[in-house]
Amino acid sequence: MTLRNQIKIRTYTVIIHIAIWTIIFLLPYIFKSENISPRSTEDLAFRNLNTVTNVFWMGLFYLNAEWLIPYLFNRKKYLLYILLLAVIFCVIILIHGAILVQMVPGKHFIFFQSASHNIVRFLFTITISTTYKVIRDKMKADAKAGESLKENLKAELSFLRSQINPHFLFNVLNNIVAMIRLKSEELEPTIIKLSSLLQYMLYETDEEKVLLKNEVEYLQSYIDLQKMRLSSNMDLKVDFDVKEEWLAIEPMLLIPFIENAFKHGTGMLKNPEIQVSLIAQDNRLAFQVKNKYIKSDMSKDKTSGIGIANVKRRIELLYANKYTLAIDKTPDWFAISLHLTLAP
């Protein structure tokens, strides 16, 4: 359980206790119809007696909540639970009577009269104690369930992110292999560019969120890396307009869309064309990727769509109702449009 949840539960607990004991100590005034000001020495003595007796109700409150309910009631030992409550009530009444004789001189103790006078407080204390126990257990269960859900979410996101990195590296290494075969002069700059990308992936994406400007720089580096191997007839349009660089985003969230565009938007196409646009303004991110493709190329690729399906799942987990994602496919074009509400 996180420190924040612990503080939250403790705060609620303190508030509940203050409210409970304020009510219990005010019971003599709540159920007394006449003037609450003591009119005689005897009235004052009875008022003090009730105050002292409230200490026993406090003890009963915690005894019921911390021991009787967990070890008897919750284990379905109902008869024993009721018998013990009856015994405890009788003991409290007897102690109350002994104190009565000492605090109110000349007053005789009558068990049934005293029991009748205190039964309401007894039942009220048991009811409040049981309610307190139920509420506290519910709060703990909810907090534990929330922590479990967060841990499961983190585990799933970590798994999804780990799937992205090998997939990305596989594609880039294939590009380098092609350059080696062609003995391209761009091989060295490509390896240097790849090194910078790996540094970002290994050392800056461990955090839950990264600055949007850093993620955009990563996307630009990836696109530059791809441009080194593309033919001159490639029509590539890139427009990054980040007006709010302090915004944060889940790392490696957008790259699968661009990666998919280069994977299926080049190759055997006669006139390949890729369009990438990203605008960040007013805590909103608008991201579009569009590319031409050959239908047969995507249908033969068994791994086609792995990155897209992966990122769709991550967006669903991370942004819930704060996103819209549209994927459009025509005979010649594949396009995605993603809108996110980001937090600084």
N, C-alpha and C positions, 0 to 999 in steps of 0.2 A: 504494500500500500504506500502510495506516495505521501510525502510530507504534507502536501496541500490537502489531500483527503483526510489525513490524520487530524490536522488543525481544524478542518471543517467539522468533522464528527465531534471533536472535543468541544468546539464552540457550541454546537447544537445541544450537546449533553449538559453543559453548564447552564444554558438558557432553560432547558427543560427542568433541571433540578431546582433552579431558582423559582420557576413558576409553580412547581409542585409544592415546595415547602411554603411558599407564600400562601397558597390556597389552604394547605393543611393547618397552618398556624392561625389562619383567619376563620377556620370552621366554627369556633365558638361564637364568633360575631355573626357569621352567616346564618346559623341556625337559631340564634337567640333573637326573639321578636321584640323584647323590651329594650329600654335605653341601654346602650352598650357601656355607659359609664358606671363604675361600681358605686352602689349607693350605701354600702356598709363595709365594715371590716371583714365580715363573712363573705360578702361578694368578692372582695379583693383576694381573699384567701382561695376561694374557688377558682378565680381567674388564674392565680399563680399555680394552682394544682393542675389545671388544664395545660398550662404551658409546660410544666415538668413532664406531664404524661405524654405530651407530643414527642418527647425524646424517644419514648418507647415505640410510638408509631413510626418514627424515622428508622429505628432498628428493624421493625417488622417490614417496612418498605424494602430495605436492602436485603434482608434475609429471604423474603419472598422472591425478589428479582434475581438474586445471585445464587441461591441454593435451592429453594423449594421448587421453583418452576423448572430450572434445568435438570435437576436430579430426580424429581418426582413427577411433576405434571407432564413434562415433555416425554417422559418415559412411560406415560400412561398408568402411573401408580396413583390414580385419582382418589381412591379411598384413603390411602395413607396420607395423601396431601391434605384432604379435608380434615382428617383426624388431627394431624399436626397443627393445622390452623386453629382448630377448636381448642386444643391444649394450650397453644401460645396465647390465644385470647383470654382464656381463664387465668393464666399466669399473670398476664398484664393487668387484668382486673384485680387480682389479689394484691399485686404490688401497688396498684393505684389505691386500693383500700388502705394498705399500711401507711402510705404517704398521706392519705386523707386524714387519718386519725392524728397524725403528727402536725399537719398544717392547719387543720380546722378543729381547734379544741372544742370538746363537748359534742362533736358530731359522730354518730355511730355509722359504721360501715355495714351496708346491706348489699350482699353480692348481686342479687337479681336486679335491684334498683340501679346499681352502678353499671351492670352489664347492659341494661336497657338504655342507660344514658350514653354509653360509649360504643354501642353496636354500629351506629351510623358511621362513626369515624373509622372503626375497624374495617367495615366493608368498603368504605371509600378509599382507605389506604391500600387495601388489597387490589381494588379495581385500578387505581392509579398506578400501582406498582406493576401490575400485569401489563397495562397499556404501555408503560415506559419500557418494559422488557421487550415487548413486541416491536415497538418503534425502533429501539436501539438495534435489535437483531436484524430488522429489515434494512436499516441504514448500513450496517456492516456487510450484509449480504449484497446490497446494491453496489457498495464501494468495491467489494471483492469481484463482483461480476464485471464492473466497469474496468477494473485493472486487468482482469483476465481477457476481456475483449480487446483492450489496448495492446496487450502482449501478443495476442493472436494476430492482430492487425499488423504490428511491427514485424512479426515473423513472416507473414505473407508478403508484405512489401519488400522485406529483405530478400526473400526468395525470388520475387519478380524482378528485382533490380539485378540480382546475380545472373538471371537469365539474359539480361540485356547485354552485359559486358562481353561474354564470349561470342554472342551473335554479331556484335559490332566488330570485334577484333577479327573474326573469321572473314568478314567482307573486306576489311582494310588490308589484311595480309594477302588476300587474293589479288588485290590491286598491286601490291608491291611485287608479288611473284610475276605478274604480267609485265611490270616495268623492268624487272631483271632480265626477262626473256628478250625484251626489246632493247635492252641496254640503254635505257632512257637516261638522259642527263638530269632528269628531275628526280632520280631515285634518292639522292642524298637529301635534298630539301624535303622530300616526302617523308623520309625516316625521321628527320628532325621535327617535322610537323606532327608525326605520329607520337613522338616522344612527349611533346607538350600535351597532346590529348591524353595520353596515358597518365601523365602527372596529374592532370585535372581529375581523371576518373578515379585514381588511386588515393589521392590525398585531399580532395576537396568535396567529394560526393558522399563522404561518410555521414555528413550531417543530414538531419531531416529536411532542411531547407537550405538553399543557396541564394545569393543575390541574383536577381534576374539578369543583370548586366553581365555577370560571370557566365551564366548559362548561354546567353546570346553570343558571347565571345567564343565559347566552345562550339556552338553551332556554326559560326562563321569559319572557325578553324577546320571543322569537318568539311564544310563546303569547299574551302580552299584546297584541302587535301584531295577531294574528288576532282576538282578542276584540273589538277596536275596531270591527270590521266585521260581527260576527256578530249574528244576530237574538236577541231575548230568549228565544226558545224553545229555544235551544241548551243542551243538557245537557252541560256540560264539567266533568270531574272530574280534577284534577291533584294528585298527591301526590309531592313530592320529599323524600326523607329521606336526606341525605348525612351519615353519622356519621363518615366519615373523609375530611375535605376535602383532605387532603394527597395523596391518590391522584392519579395522572396517567392521562390517556386521550388517544387520538388525537383532534385537534380535528375538529369537524364530522362526527363519526362517527354520532351519534344523530339529528341533525336530519332526515335524509331520512325516517325513520319517522314523525316527528310531522308533517312537511310533507305526506307522503302521506295521513295521517289527515285533515288539514284539507282537502286537495284533493278527496278522494272521500267524506268524511264530512259534508259540508255541501251547499250548493247546493239541489237539487230535493227533498231529503229533507223529509218532513213533520215528523218529530221527530228531528232530528240528535242524535247522542250520541257523545262522544269521551272515552275514559278513558286517562290517562297516569300511569304509576307508575314511580318510580326509587328504588331502595334500594341504598346502598353501605355495606357492613359486612364486616369481616374480609377485606379485600382482594378482595372479591367484589362485583360489580355485577349487580343484577337490574333489568331494564328491560322494561316491558310497555306496548304501545300497542294500543288496541282502538277500533274505530269502526264505526258502521253505514254501509252503502253501498248504492247502487243498482247492480245488476249491469250494466245497460245503459250506465250512465255510464262504468264502467271499460272496457267492451268497445269503446266508441267512441273512447276517448282513446288515440291512437297513441303518446303518450309515457308512458302508464301503466306503472309498474314500472321506469322508467329509474333513478330514485333508489334503489329497493330493490335492483335488480341491482347497481348501483354499490357501495352500502355492503356488500352481501354479499361482493363481491370484495375490498374493503378489509379487512373483518374476517378473511377467509380468509388474506390476505397478512400481516396484522399480528399476529394472535393464534393462528394455526395450531390447535394442539390445546388451546388455553386458552379455548374458547368453545363455547356451544351456541346455536343459533338455530332457533326453531320458528315457522313461519308457518301459521296456520290460517284457512281461509276457509269460511264457511257461506253459505247464501243471503242472509243479512241482515247478517252481521258479518265484519269482516276484523281479524285479531289477529296481533301478533308478540310473541314472548317471547325476549329476549336475555339471556344470562348470560355475563359476562366475568370472568376473573381478572386483576386489575390490579396494577400495581407502583407503590410510592410514588415 
